[in-house]
Each structure stands twice: as structure tokens, then as C-alpha cells.
Amino acid sequence: ANNLYLASDSENVGIVEHTSIYTVNGLPIAGPHICAQDFEGGKMKRLTIYLDYAMELIQSGVMPRRNLGDMIPSFPLPASEATGLAPMEASAELLARLNSHDLSNAAKMLRSDVDVWYPFISRQANRSEFIDIHEQFLGGFSDLRWENVRRVDMRDGWVYSEAKLIGINDGEFLGKPATGLPMEVRSGLIEHYDENGLATYVHFHFDTLSVPGQAT
């Protein structure tokens, strides 16, 4: 079965965000993911899927659940501040603020009711958890950066992005000591920005199984 959340067709790119539901060894598995379809001359020339295999292994009982602590940031979050940016520019600005590692400034771009998705926690997250997840990443990868690959205007405030998450594992991550090894994970993002240039919806899709895998 499939639960469809979002579908868009813009600039010869079709984007579908949905959840596939099936059973493994008698256990229900729900796998939210993005399918990006690139078309040329009316025919699909490339299909890109962003899916978290670790999440499926956890749900099937093969892997233990992630230990993410209390999910509370180490600092009080500031109030949201309008950016006045159009969606495509706001998307670029959010990644720039995350890359600056100034998470307080990044938090200002998120509305208080922002809908966040991270494969790490297998459920909808909130503004506070968004910032805490990035703090945990920075604890394990102090040079962490998002490198944009492409950005597609899906209209009506919606943006589809692909980016690389890059860094060296120089600190403890998910309870594991630093290895000094590099990590590079491709990620698909679905974002929505309101008329003030604030994020109302930020869904990250990537394979978290490859993060500790590359770090070891």
C-alpha cells in the first residue's frame, strides 16, 4: 500500500513524497520516501529515490532503535524572524545558516508550527527537535556542511532540493567514538515557505544506515 503526501510536476521533474507500507516477518513496515522523476521528450530518463533503509531494519527488529537522547537543544530557541525571501532564495538561505553552524540563526527561519521529518526519528518532528538533530550531527562531525546539488521550484511556496551531507567523523556520534573517517550522504529535501520566507515544512529523506556505515 502507498500513502501519498505530495505530488508535483515542474521544470520536467516529477516529485512524489509518499510512504510504502508492507510486512516483513509478520511486522508492519512503513517507509516514507521521495521519488524524483526527470523527464525528457515525454519519457522518464532518470528516477532518483531517497529512502532510509536503517528505518526499515529498525522496524523489522533487525537493528536497535537510535538513541537520540532527550531531543532538547542546548540553548533556548529564539523567536521566528521573517526573511522576506522568495521560496528558492529562502531554501538556499536555510542551508547557508545550517552550514554556518549558527543554529540559533537557523532556528529563526522556522515557524513555530513547522512540520519537520527526519529519518532518524521515524515520525513528524518539531522546531526544537530539528535544531537538536543538527546539534547531534555537529557533535560527531564538527566540519559538517550541506552542499546543494540542485533545487527545483515546485511553485506555491514548495521547493524540492537535493544536497550532499558531508563531514569528518571527529566526535562521538550515536554513542560511537570518533573514527576520523569521512562521510558523504546524498539527501532529498521537500520544503515549503510562507509569504514571510519562513519554513512551514522541511522534510529530509536520506539513508541513515550509510552515515554510521561510512564512519566505521
Secondary structure, DSSP 8 states (H G I E B T S, - for coil): -EEEEEEEEETTEEEEEEEEEEEETTEEEEEEEEEEEEEETTEEEEEEEEE-HHHHHHHTTSS-----TT---SS-----------HHHHHHHHHHHHHTT-HHHHHTTEEEEEEEEETTTTEEE-HHHHHHHHHHHHHH-TT-EEEEEEEEEEETTEEEEEEEEEEE--S-BTTB-----EEEEEEEEEEEE-TTS-EEEEEEE--TTHHHHHH-
